[in-house]
C-alpha cells in the first residue's frame, strides 16, 4: 500500500492512525474466521479469509483491504478483542 495513503488514513471512528497488519495478526484473524467466530462491528459474520488488512496503532480495530482498496467504513471494522490469540504487543 502506498505510504502516502497510509499517512492520511485513520480510523473513521476514533481517528487513530493505522498501519498494515502483520503476518501474525492476519494469521490470528484468519484462524478466528475459519472457526466462524469473527464479526464486524455491525455484527455481520466475516466468512472470507482476510489477505490484507489495516489496523489501528492501538491494535483495537482491523479494517480489511479488498483488491487493494481499504474498506474504512465504521460498520466494517473488526474488533480485535473477539480474537482470542490476537497478538496485542
Helices and strands as residue ranges (DSSP letters): H 3-8, E 18-20, H 23-34, E 53-56, E 61-66, E 69-70, G 74-76, E 78-79, G 80-82
